[in-house]
Amino acid sequence: MSLRDYPSAASRRSFLEKELSVTLSHIGSHTLSEAAVRAKNCENLIGAAQVPVGIAGPLLLNDKSGRRKTYYLPLATTEGALVASVSRGCKAITVSGNAISVVQRVGVTRGPVFKVKDSFEVMKLQGFVKRYFETLKKEAASTSEHLTLTQCNIVPAGPYVFIRFYFDTQDAMGMNMATIATDKMVARIERETHIPCIAVAGNFDIDKKPAWLNAIGMRGWIVRSEVLLSADVVKRVLKTTPEKFYDVWLAKCMVGSALSGSMGFNAQFANVIAALFIATGQDAAHVVEGSVGMTIVEVRKKEVYVAVHLPSLMVGTVGGGTELATQQEALQLMGVAGTGKVAEFASVVGGAVLAGEISLLASLAEGSLAHAHEILARGNPKSEIRSSK
């Protein structure tokens, strides 16, 4: 029998337990609605993987209108010290009181690739897409009332033509919506031009892979978060000095990243984004795009300016995993559940990433990273975190 022949998660677990001589009691213990999950989230369901969720904060942010709001951050992680580290960064930001986080929608992308016979067909395809863009926009809109085609880029390479379509998907992250809409547009293009599409996703999206195109051309949401830390906050909360903080940032995030060919000029974007994504039901694979970003530090008259730039953050507050019960609770805890909240959610992710960068860079400058992990990640309460004098 195939696993699909078993009618329930319990029957699949029972089969696997007998077949493999294992016990799956913990995987089978959960609060998921099997019918809901089976309908849109996971095939061959056998249960759920539990990930500890810690709370970091409070985090005080100011938006572009000057409104101030405090957030608590649910972080799903198995890495000891991460929640404590982000909390310390949140404290430094909140005490400073001047952090801002602003966002700009770029849109989810999908990039089909077409096969042409010669350069004349390249021009034919380019001309059709540009001339009938509004027609393609209507084709896309016919697949969902929550989706709008906003722009496209066309790049030929030999016998191939790649098109990068951008979509506004409102409060959903929208990758599936974009794929369905692109499939509909591709059918129209093939019908009118007689030029075949090789793949509806030709890696020009570029989806779930690190790439400079997403860093430069942007994708999803652009997030910019920044704060000015006083010398007192740097000393009292972060246990270091502005000069040491800056030196670590320059050596690690700039020189070290450049020397290694990294696409992320930052300390730990992925750590914070992954923990937030898992807690709130985002597509965890999009941590890849989120980690391609930059941290910038300046010393300004003994104050430390810290900013993070996230050029391709893929998030949503409706649809997909955000509709699962525990993930809904996490979004509600943050105050960003449901429609009309995706921009605010993106801004909070930026603030959380900023907190994580501040704390890790300070820990490295202070020399306490190993000691903190000895206590919090190895369960050694007899150790004490070493602070700089």
Summary of the structure (lengths in Angstrom):
residues: 389
radius of gyration: 23.6
end to end distance: 66.8
largest distance: 73.8
contacts: 1325
relative contact order: 0.15
helix: 45%
strand: 22%
